[in-house]
Amino acid sequence: MQHVLQSVVVPGLAAGAIYGLVAVAFATLFQTTGVINFAHGQLVMVMPMSILVAEGAGLPVWLAYLVALAVVLVIALAIEWAAVRPFMQSGHSVSWLLSTLGVSVVLAEILAIPYGGEARNFWHGVSSRRVEIVGTGLAVSPAEAAAVAALLLVGGLLTLFYRRTRLGLELRAIADDLDGAESVGISRARASQLAMILSAVVAAVTGVLVASTQPVTPSLGMSYTFYGFVATAMGGMGSINGAIIGGLIVGVATQAAGVYIGGLFVNVAVFLLLLAVYLIRPHGFFGVAPVRAV
């Protein structure tokens, strides 16, 4: 049992927390705009890459963090303007699918410029050195614990924001009825921008956590997009709670598949799990079937 906990559950929950953060960002944007930003995985990598570049230019680490956050926000708003807002509530997913995937490809190429696409070590995140928990025989690193804590904290804060604040309710109103919300003075552009900013802040946090556990490389972005999207679909599109649960399940499932059936079958196992969920819950754990007026 202890072997399962140490080799599957602990690393699985840590990886799942990262997937969950990506899924939470997807849900945050989707429940306001109806768009999934497939460039989000690359946006996650912008934060650590920008910190490395800024530090290499001679900036102190604290200032490098601020500069990197500003870069993430500027790029996120550019993505919102060019690839998200034009397709809000359009009803045609192909449009935003192609636009955000196109941005993802461009971002990956840009991120490869500073170091030629080579992996770089990141020394300014959370420690990845495992520490044994007294009396349990389990070892957990601060980075792993921070990932799970960040997922729960970010998810909880966003849930409160959308349910308890006037601004959050306005963003939900845009998602429910775009024309009706605009008719009472709620700005579509402002709502889309704010949702994108929230998503970008989550991306910045995620980027630091990712870089704390493995070398930074632009190619990581697409893999996190993939697993984050699976977690989103499993939990239910637009559901923050579903994103949290879906991310943790995907993380443990991928870790278990890697340990017991081999790394080559991880993606197969994830898709079979997603298929099983959709056979039981066609809209995910917390998803709601769309209502069509006739």
C-alpha atoms as a printed R data frame, in Angstrom:
    type eleno elety resid chain resno       x      y       z
1   ATOM     1    CA   MET     A     1   0.000  0.000   0.000
2   ATOM     2    CA   GLN     A     2   2.779  2.405   0.888
3   ATOM     3    CA   HIS     A     3   4.445  1.684  -2.449
4   ATOM     4    CA   VAL     A     4   1.221  2.610  -4.267
5   ATOM     5    CA   LEU     A     5   0.900  5.826  -2.296
6   ATOM     6    CA   GLN     A     6   4.502  6.858  -2.950
7   ATOM     7    CA   SER     A     7   4.777  5.810  -6.588
8   ATOM     8    CA   VAL     A     8   1.250  6.541  -7.835
9   ATOM     9    CA   VAL     A     9  -0.909  8.645  -5.526
10  ATOM    10    CA   VAL     A    10   1.560 11.336  -4.389
11  ATOM    11    CA   PRO     A    11   3.136 12.084  -7.798
12  ATOM    12    CA   GLY     A    12  -0.232 11.553  -9.475
13  ATOM    13    CA   LEU     A    13  -1.945 14.169  -7.318
14  ATOM    14    CA   ALA     A    14   0.948 16.588  -7.876
15  ATOM    15    CA   ALA     A    15   0.767 16.161 -11.662
16  ATOM    16    CA   GLY     A    16  -3.017 16.251 -11.493
17  ATOM    17    CA   ALA     A    17  -2.894 19.557  -9.648
18  ATOM    18    CA   ILE     A    18  -1.004 21.072 -12.587
19  ATOM    19    CA   TYR     A    19  -3.498 19.617 -15.063
20  ATOM    20    CA   GLY     A    20  -6.247 20.895 -12.812
21  ATOM    21    CA   LEU     A    21  -4.825 24.428 -12.853
22  ATOM    22    CA   VAL     A    22  -4.747 24.347 -16.649
23  ATOM    23    CA   ALA     A    23  -8.318 23.037 -16.653
24  ATOM    24    CA   VAL     A    24  -9.418 25.752 -14.190
25  ATOM    25    CA   ALA     A    25  -7.999 28.378 -16.544
26  ATOM    26    CA   PHE     A    26  -9.874 26.757 -19.447
27  ATOM    27    CA   ALA     A    27 -13.095 26.786 -17.414
28  ATOM    28    CA   THR     A    28 -12.593 30.399 -16.325
29  ATOM    29    CA   LEU     A    29 -12.420 31.619 -19.900
30  ATOM    30    CA   PHE     A    30 -15.001 29.202 -21.282
31  ATOM    31    CA   GLN     A    31 -17.777 30.068 -18.857
32  ATOM    32    CA   THR     A    32 -17.571 33.725 -19.945
33  ATOM    33    CA   THR     A    33 -16.692 33.512 -23.637
34  ATOM    34    CA   GLY     A    34 -17.642 30.008 -24.746
35  ATOM    35    CA   VAL     A    35 -14.077 29.615 -26.070
36  ATOM    36    CA   ILE     A    36 -11.372 27.121 -25.110
37  ATOM    37    CA   ASN     A    37  -7.953 28.753 -25.434
38  ATOM    38    CA   PHE     A    38  -5.711 26.051 -26.877
39  ATOM    39    CA   ALA     A    39  -2.769 28.439 -26.627
40  ATOM    40    CA   HIS     A    40  -2.984 28.313 -22.831
41  ATOM    41    CA   GLY     A    41  -0.325 25.625 -22.479
42  ATOM    42    CA   GLN     A    42   2.180 27.846 -24.269
43  ATOM    43    CA   LEU     A    43   1.065 30.785 -22.117
44  ATOM    44    CA   VAL     A    44   1.985 28.669 -19.075
45  ATOM    45    CA   MET     A    45   5.543 28.375 -20.394
46  ATOM    46    CA   VAL     A    46   5.840 32.120 -21.063
47  ATOM    47    CA   MET     A    47   6.192 32.832 -17.331
48  ATOM    48    CA   PRO     A    48   9.301 30.736 -16.544
49  ATOM    49    CA   MET     A    49  10.875 31.448 -19.941
50  ATOM    50    CA   SER     A    50  10.437 35.192 -19.423
51  ATOM    51    CA   ILE     A    51  11.929 34.966 -15.929
52  ATOM    52    CA   LEU     A    52  14.990 33.174 -17.311
53  ATOM    53    CA   VAL     A    53  15.427 35.736 -20.097
54  ATOM    54    CA   ALA     A    54  14.948 38.699 -17.747
55  ATOM    55    CA   GLU     A    55  17.397 37.264 -15.228
56  ATOM    56    CA   GLY     A    56  19.875 36.588 -18.001
57  ATOM    57    CA   ALA     A    57  19.606 40.266 -18.941
58  ATOM    58    CA   GLY     A    58  20.815 41.186 -15.447
59  ATOM    59    CA   LEU     A    59  17.555 41.890 -13.621
60  ATOM    60    CA   PRO     A    60  17.192 40.781  -9.988
61  ATOM    61    CA   VAL     A    61  14.918 37.783  -9.539
62  ATOM    62    CA   TRP     A    62  12.041 39.717  -7.919
63  ATOM    63    CA   LEU     A    63  11.985 42.183 -10.807
64  ATOM    64    CA   ALA     A    64  12.279 39.346 -13.325
65  ATOM    65    CA   TYR     A    65   9.103 37.864 -11.815
66  ATOM    66    CA   LEU     A    66   7.233 41.160 -12.236
67  ATOM    67    CA   VAL     A    67   8.447 41.637 -15.796
68  ATOM    68    CA   ALA     A    68   7.484 38.050 -16.655
69  ATOM    69    CA   LEU     A    69   3.989 38.520 -15.202
70  ATOM    70    CA   ALA     A    70   3.556 41.683 -17.259
71  ATOM    71    CA   VAL     A    71   4.650 39.796 -20.393
72  ATOM    72    CA   VAL     A    72   2.135 37.023 -19.678
73  ATOM    73    CA   LEU     A    73  -0.697 39.540 -19.233
74  ATOM    74    CA   VAL     A    74   0.180 41.466 -22.402
75  ATOM    75    CA   ILE     A    75   0.360 38.288 -24.490
76  ATOM    76    CA   ALA     A    76  -2.888 37.024 -22.957
77  ATOM    77    CA   LEU     A    77  -4.722 40.243 -23.853
78  ATOM    78    CA   ALA     A    78  -3.317 40.053 -27.384
79  ATOM    79    CA   ILE     A    79  -4.641 36.487 -27.678
80  ATOM    80    CA   GLU     A    80  -8.015 37.621 -26.336
81  ATOM    81    CA   TRP     A    81  -8.247 40.434 -28.876
82  ATOM    82    CA   ALA     A    82  -7.143 38.397 -31.884
83  ATOM    83    CA   ALA     A    83  -8.311 34.836 -31.231
84  ATOM    84    CA   VAL     A    84 -10.990 34.819 -28.520
85  ATOM    85    CA   ARG     A    85 -13.258 37.872 -28.598
86  ATOM    86    CA   PRO     A    86 -14.148 37.656 -32.308
87  ATOM    87    CA   PHE     A    87 -15.608 34.182 -31.712
88  ATOM    88    CA   MET     A    88 -17.429 34.697 -28.399
89  ATOM    89    CA   GLN     A    89 -20.690 32.795 -28.343
90  ATOM    90    CA   SER     A    90 -20.413 32.319 -32.108
91  ATOM    91    CA   GLY     A    91 -21.738 28.775 -31.920
92  ATOM    92    CA   HIS     A    92 -18.989 27.614 -34.282
93  ATOM    93    CA   SER     A    93 -16.191 25.935 -32.333
94  ATOM    94    CA   VAL     A    94 -14.062 25.399 -35.458
95  ATOM    95    CA   SER     A    95 -13.328 29.142 -35.621
96  ATOM    96    CA   TRP     A    96 -11.845 29.522 -32.152
97  ATOM    97    CA   LEU     A    97 -10.268 26.074 -32.327
98  ATOM    98    CA   LEU     A    98  -8.235 27.104 -35.362
99  ATOM    99    CA   SER     A    99  -7.458 30.606 -34.098
100 ATOM   100    CA   THR     A   100  -6.172 29.520 -30.683
101 ATOM   101    CA   LEU     A   101  -4.247 26.556 -32.090
102 ATOM   102    CA   GLY     A   102  -2.635 28.925 -34.585
103 ATOM   103    CA   VAL     A   103  -1.591 31.237 -31.758
104 ATOM   104    CA   SER     A   104  -0.212 28.218 -29.875
105 ATOM   105    CA   VAL     A   105   2.052 27.330 -32.807
106 ATOM   106    CA   VAL     A   106   3.292 30.920 -33.113
107 ATOM   107    CA   LEU     A   107   3.965 31.176 -29.373
108 ATOM   108    CA   ALA     A   108   5.889 27.885 -29.387
109 ATOM   109    CA   GLU     A   109   8.156 29.216 -32.131
110 ATOM   110    CA   ILE     A   110   8.718 32.489 -30.286
111 ATOM   111    CA   LEU     A   111   9.522 30.705 -27.022
112 ATOM   112    CA   ALA     A   112  12.122 28.602 -28.836
113 ATOM   113    CA   ILE     A   113  14.090 31.692 -29.911
114 ATOM   114    CA   PRO     A   114  16.001 32.595 -26.703
115 ATOM   115    CA   TYR     A   115  17.619 29.178 -26.144
116 ATOM   116    CA   GLY     A   116  17.053 27.446 -29.468
117 ATOM   117    CA   GLY     A   117  14.324 25.272 -27.992
118 ATOM   118    CA   GLU     A   118  16.738 23.574 -25.576
119 ATOM   119    CA   ALA     A   119  15.609 22.723 -22.039
120 ATOM   120    CA   ARG     A   120  16.769 25.077 -19.308
121 ATOM   121    CA   ASN     A   121  16.895 24.534 -15.569
122 ATOM   122    CA   PHE     A   122  14.822 26.899 -13.458
123 ATOM   123    CA   TRP     A   123  16.295 27.724 -10.052
124 ATOM   124    CA   HIS     A   124  13.814 30.281  -8.772
125 ATOM   125    CA   GLY     A   125  10.669 28.265  -8.068
126 ATOM   126    CA   VAL     A   126   9.577 25.973  -5.238
127 ATOM   127    CA   SER     A   127  11.980 23.275  -4.045
128 ATOM   128    CA   SER     A   128  11.454 19.872  -5.655
129 ATOM   129    CA   ARG     A   129  13.534 18.029  -3.061
130 ATOM   130    CA   ARG     A   130  11.337 15.504  -1.296
131 ATOM   131    CA   VAL     A   131  11.043 15.527   2.486
132 ATOM   132    CA   GLU     A   132   9.774 12.566   4.475
133 ATOM   133    CA   ILE     A   133   6.574 13.129   6.416
134 ATOM   134    CA   VAL     A   134   7.265 11.967   9.959
135 ATOM   135    CA   GLY     A   135   5.464  8.773  10.907
136 ATOM   136    CA   THR     A   136   4.090  8.013   7.431
137 ATOM   137    CA   GLY     A   137   7.068  6.763   5.468
138 ATOM   138    CA   LEU     A   138   5.976  9.016   2.585
139 ATOM   139    CA   ALA     A   139   8.161 11.674   1.021
140 ATOM   140    CA   VAL     A   140   6.640 14.804  -0.522
141 ATOM   141    CA   SER     A   141   8.420 17.788  -2.037
142 ATOM   142    CA   PRO     A   142   7.388 21.398  -1.322
143 ATOM   143    CA   ALA     A   143   6.709 21.804  -5.065
144 ATOM   144    CA   GLU     A   144   4.244 18.900  -5.037
145 ATOM   145    CA   ALA     A   145   2.479 20.210  -1.949
146 ATOM   146    CA   ALA     A   146   2.415 23.730  -3.408
147 ATOM   147    CA   ALA     A   147   0.799 22.489  -6.631
148 ATOM   148    CA   VAL     A   148  -2.088 20.827  -4.776
149 ATOM   149    CA   ALA     A   149  -2.486 23.817  -2.437
150 ATOM   150    CA   ALA     A   150  -2.467 26.228  -5.408
151 ATOM   151    CA   LEU     A   151  -5.148 24.222  -7.193
152 ATOM   152    CA   LEU     A   152  -7.466 24.242  -4.189
153 ATOM   153    CA   LEU     A   153  -6.789 27.909  -3.389
154 ATOM   154    CA   VAL     A   154  -7.178 29.169  -6.955
155 ATOM   155    CA   GLY     A   155 -10.261 27.044  -7.543
156 ATOM   156    CA   GLY     A   156 -11.845 28.201  -4.288
157 ATOM   157    CA   LEU     A   157 -11.141 31.891  -4.909
158 ATOM   158    CA   LEU     A   158 -12.489 31.775  -8.464
159 ATOM   159    CA   THR     A   159 -15.610 29.938  -7.323
160 ATOM   160    CA   LEU     A   160 -16.263 32.622  -4.696
161 ATOM   161    CA   PHE     A   161 -15.575 35.349  -7.247
162 ATOM   162    CA   TYR     A   162 -18.089 33.995  -9.745
163 ATOM   163    CA   ARG     A   163 -20.776 33.265  -7.167
164 ATOM   164    CA   ARG     A   164 -20.415 36.049  -4.607
165 ATOM   165    CA   THR     A   165 -19.274 39.198  -6.417
166 ATOM   166    CA   ARG     A   166 -21.197 41.512  -8.716
167 ATOM   167    CA   LEU     A   167 -18.452 41.400 -11.314
168 ATOM   168    CA   GLY     A   168 -18.396 37.612 -11.274
169 ATOM   169    CA   LEU     A   169 -22.159 37.490 -11.737
170 ATOM   170    CA   GLU     A   170 -21.826 39.844 -14.706
171 ATOM   171    CA   LEU     A   171 -19.307 37.515 -16.322
172 ATOM   172    CA   ARG     A   172 -21.693 34.590 -15.839
173 ATOM   173    CA   ALA     A   173 -24.515 36.670 -17.319
174 ATOM   174    CA   ILE     A   174 -22.440 37.193 -20.476
175 ATOM   175    CA   ALA     A   175 -22.040 33.435 -20.780
176 ATOM   176    CA   ASP     A   176 -25.743 32.743 -20.217
177 ATOM   177    CA   ASP     A   177 -27.133 35.405 -22.559
178 ATOM   178    CA   LEU     A   178 -24.708 37.614 -24.463
179 ATOM   179    CA   ASP     A   179 -27.327 39.836 -26.118
180 ATOM   180    CA   GLY     A   180 -29.357 40.193 -22.926
181 ATOM   181    CA   ALA     A   181 -26.268 41.075 -20.871
182 ATOM   182    CA   GLU     A   182 -25.187 43.708 -23.391
183 ATOM   183    CA   SER     A   183 -28.695 45.188 -23.402
184 ATOM   184    CA   VAL     A   184 -28.348 46.025 -19.697
185 ATOM   185    CA   GLY     A   185 -24.910 47.586 -20.113
186 ATOM   186    CA   ILE     A   186 -22.507 44.699 -19.501
187 ATOM   187    CA   SER     A   187 -19.607 45.061 -21.921
188 ATOM   188    CA   ARG     A   188 -18.665 42.001 -23.936
189 ATOM   189    CA   ALA     A   189 -15.112 43.287 -24.500
190 ATOM   190    CA   ARG     A   190 -14.590 44.075 -20.809
191 ATOM   191    CA   ALA     A   191 -15.936 40.691 -19.719
192 ATOM   192    CA   SER     A   192 -13.756 38.825 -22.203
193 ATOM   193    CA   GLN     A   193 -10.655 40.776 -21.193
194 ATOM   194    CA   LEU     A   194 -11.230 40.206 -17.491
195 ATOM   195    CA   ALA     A   195 -11.797 36.477 -17.975
196 ATOM   196    CA   MET     A   196  -8.577 36.320 -19.984
197 ATOM   197    CA   ILE     A   197  -6.648 38.203 -17.293
198 ATOM   198    CA   LEU     A   198  -7.856 35.757 -14.647
199 ATOM   199    CA   SER     A   199  -6.852 32.862 -16.890
200 ATOM   200    CA   ALA     A   200  -3.426 34.443 -17.478
201 ATOM   201    CA   VAL     A   201  -2.761 34.855 -13.739
202 ATOM   202    CA   VAL     A   202  -3.543 31.158 -13.281
203 ATOM   203    CA   ALA     A   203  -1.150 30.440 -16.182
204 ATOM   204    CA   ALA     A   204   1.620 32.414 -14.470
205 ATOM   205    CA   VAL     A   205   1.211 30.482 -11.215
206 ATOM   206    CA   THR     A   206   1.102 27.204 -13.131
207 ATOM   207    CA   GLY     A   207   4.254 28.076 -15.065
208 ATOM   208    CA   VAL     A   208   6.308 28.606 -11.915
209 ATOM   209    CA   LEU     A   209   5.073 25.314 -10.453
210 ATOM   210    CA   VAL     A   210   5.810 23.407 -13.663
211 ATOM   211    CA   ALA     A   211   9.309 24.875 -13.878
212 ATOM   212    CA   SER     A   212   9.954 23.937 -10.249
213 ATOM   213    CA   THR     A   213   9.797 20.216 -11.039
214 ATOM   214    CA   GLN     A   214  11.322 19.885 -14.517
215 ATOM   215    CA   PRO     A   215  13.505 21.736 -17.026
216 ATOM   216    CA   VAL     A   216  11.757 24.471 -18.986
217 ATOM   217    CA   THR     A   217  11.148 23.840 -22.679
218 ATOM   218    CA   PRO     A   218   8.532 25.228 -25.103
219 ATOM   219    CA   SER     A   219   7.414 21.713 -26.055
220 ATOM   220    CA   LEU     A   220   5.930 21.227 -22.573
221 ATOM   221    CA   GLY     A   221   3.133 23.637 -23.388
222 ATOM   222    CA   MET     A   222   1.271 21.363 -25.778
223 ATOM   223    CA   SER     A   223   1.316 18.394 -23.404
224 ATOM   224    CA   TYR     A   224  -0.225 20.488 -20.618
225 ATOM   225    CA   THR     A   225  -2.825 21.789 -23.054
226 ATOM   226    CA   PHE     A   226  -3.732 18.209 -23.933
227 ATOM   227    CA   TYR     A   227  -4.065 16.865 -20.389
228 ATOM   228    CA   GLY     A   228  -5.709 20.053 -19.186
229 ATOM   229    CA   PHE     A   229  -8.326 19.808 -21.913
230 ATOM   230    CA   VAL     A   230  -9.033 16.173 -21.054
231 ATOM   231    CA   ALA     A   231  -9.491 17.214 -17.415
232 ATOM   232    CA   THR     A   232 -11.835 20.024 -18.521
233 ATOM   233    CA   ALA     A   233 -13.909 17.692 -20.673
234 ATOM   234    CA   MET     A   234 -14.060 15.091 -17.935
235 ATOM   235    CA   GLY     A   235 -15.142 17.580 -15.270
236 ATOM   236    CA   GLY     A   236 -17.609 19.436 -17.481
237 ATOM   237    CA   MET     A   237 -16.984 22.427 -19.741
238 ATOM   238    CA   GLY     A   238 -16.998 25.670 -17.782
239 ATOM   239    CA   SER     A   239 -17.104 24.019 -14.344
240 ATOM   240    CA   ILE     A   240 -14.304 25.038 -11.984
241 ATOM   241    CA   ASN     A   241 -15.143 22.275  -9.518
242 ATOM   242    CA   GLY     A   242 -15.197 19.803 -12.390
243 ATOM   243    CA   ALA     A   243 -11.800 21.072 -13.558
244 ATOM   244    CA   ILE     A   244 -10.308 20.407 -10.114
245 ATOM   245    CA   ILE     A   245 -11.730 16.884  -9.876
246 ATOM   246    CA   GLY     A   246 -10.933 16.105 -13.519
247 ATOM   247    CA   GLY     A   247  -7.337 17.280 -13.166
248 ATOM   248    CA   LEU     A   248  -6.647 15.157 -10.107
249 ATOM   249    CA   ILE     A   249  -8.236 12.086 -11.706
250 ATOM   250    CA   VAL     A   250  -6.214 12.517 -14.912
251 ATOM   251    CA   GLY     A   251  -3.019 12.975 -12.898
252 ATOM   252    CA   VAL     A   252  -3.466  9.806 -10.856
253 ATOM   253    CA   ALA     A   253  -4.633  7.871 -13.935
254 ATOM   254    CA   THR     A   254  -1.600  8.864 -16.024
255 ATOM   255    CA   GLN     A   255   0.775  8.058 -13.178
256 ATOM   256    CA   ALA     A   256  -0.842  4.663 -12.594
257 ATOM   257    CA   ALA     A   257  -0.752  3.885 -16.315
258 ATOM   258    CA   GLY     A   258   2.921  4.837 -16.501
259 ATOM   259    CA   VAL     A   259   3.832  2.650 -13.517
260 ATOM   260    CA   TYR     A   260   1.758 -0.431 -14.289
261 ATOM   261    CA   ILE     A   261   1.314 -0.635 -18.077
262 ATOM   262    CA   GLY     A   262   4.148  1.497 -19.439
263 ATOM   263    CA   GLY     A   263   4.572  5.065 -20.629
264 ATOM   264    CA   LEU     A   264   3.628  4.246 -24.234
265 ATOM   265    CA   PHE     A   265   0.044  3.503 -23.169
266 ATOM   266    CA   VAL     A   266  -0.548  6.557 -20.977
267 ATOM   267    CA   ASN     A   267  -2.488  8.514 -23.595
268 ATOM   268    CA   VAL     A   268  -4.529  5.442 -24.510
269 ATOM   269    CA   ALA     A   269  -5.472  4.954 -20.864
270 ATOM   270    CA   VAL     A   270  -6.471  8.617 -20.519
271 ATOM   271    CA   PHE     A   271  -8.733  8.498 -23.559
272 ATOM   272    CA   LEU     A   272 -10.344  5.255 -22.424
273 ATOM   273    CA   LEU     A   273 -11.014  6.861 -19.047
274 ATOM   274    CA   LEU     A   274 -12.534  9.915 -20.724
275 ATOM   275    CA   LEU     A   275 -14.690  7.660 -22.907
276 ATOM   276    CA   ALA     A   276 -15.901  5.753 -19.854
277 ATOM   277    CA   VAL     A   277 -16.854  8.997 -18.106
278 ATOM   278    CA   TYR     A   278 -18.715 10.263 -21.178
279 ATOM   279    CA   LEU     A   279 -20.644  7.016 -21.519
280 ATOM   280    CA   ILE     A   280 -21.972  7.577 -17.998
281 ATOM   281    CA   ARG     A   281 -22.045 11.390 -17.936
282 ATOM   282    CA   PRO     A   282 -22.138 12.771 -21.514
283 ATOM   283    CA   HIS     A   283 -21.400 16.314 -20.310
284 ATOM   284    CA   GLY     A   284 -18.788 15.432 -17.693
285 ATOM   285    CA   PHE     A   285 -19.063 15.175 -13.924
286 ATOM   286    CA   PHE     A   286 -20.355 18.711 -13.383
287 ATOM   287    CA   GLY     A   287 -21.384 19.652 -16.916
288 ATOM   288    CA   VAL     A   288 -24.902 20.707 -17.819
289 ATOM   289    CA   ALA     A   289 -26.652 19.852 -21.062
290 ATOM   290    CA   PRO     A   290 -27.221 22.997 -23.153
291 ATOM   291    CA   VAL     A   291 -30.774 24.244 -23.269
292 ATOM   292    CA   ARG     A   292 -32.138 25.003 -26.714
293 ATOM   293    CA   ALA     A   293 -35.086 27.279 -27.220
294 ATOM   294    CA   VAL     A   294 -37.552 26.047 -29.825
